[in-house]
Amino acid sequence: MKTTARTLFFLMLLALFSAGALTGCEDPGPAEEAGQEIDEAVEEAGDELEEMGDEVEEDTD
């Protein structure tokens, strides 16, 4: 379970750094908007998986 949490953590970091690299553009184009939506979806999915992992961990204790 720890490997999954670490993987999600690194994916979220990658998404944040990718978004940070694109902030140099003043007017976001369609590709940047799509990227932001993907970043948000990945972050939400990571949060949900982390919560599910916590619940499973609590249930197994």
N, C-alpha and C positions, 0 to 999 in steps of 0.2 A: 504494500500500500504506500510505503514511503517513496518508492520509485515513481508511482503515478503522481503523487503530490509534487515531487521535484520536477517531473516533466512538465506539469501544468505551470509551475512557477516559472520555468525557463521559457515556456511558450508565451506567457503573459509578459515577461520582460522583453522578449523579442518583439512582441506586438507594440509595446510601449516605445521601444527604441525606434521601430519602424515608423510609428506615427510622429515621433520627435524629429526624425530625419526629413519628413515631408512638410514640416511646418514652415520651411523657408519660402514656400509659395504663398503669394498673397491671395489669389483667387483659387479656391479648390476646384479642380476639374472633376469630371465624372469618375475618373480612376481613383482620385484621392477620396472622394465621398464613398465609393465602394470599399476602399481600404479601411476607412473609418468604421463602416458598418461591420466589416469582417472582424476588425479588432474588438469591437464591442461584443459581437457574438462569441468570439473566442474567450473573452474575459468573463462573460456571463456563464458560458459553459464550464469554464474552469472553476468559477465560484460554486456552481451547482454540484460539480463532481467533488469538490472539496467538502461541501456540506454532507453529501452522501457518504463519503469516506469517513467523516467524523461520526455519522450516525452508525455506520457499520462497526466502527471501532468501539463505540460505546456499547453497542449490543453484544459484542463478543467479550467484553470485560465482565 
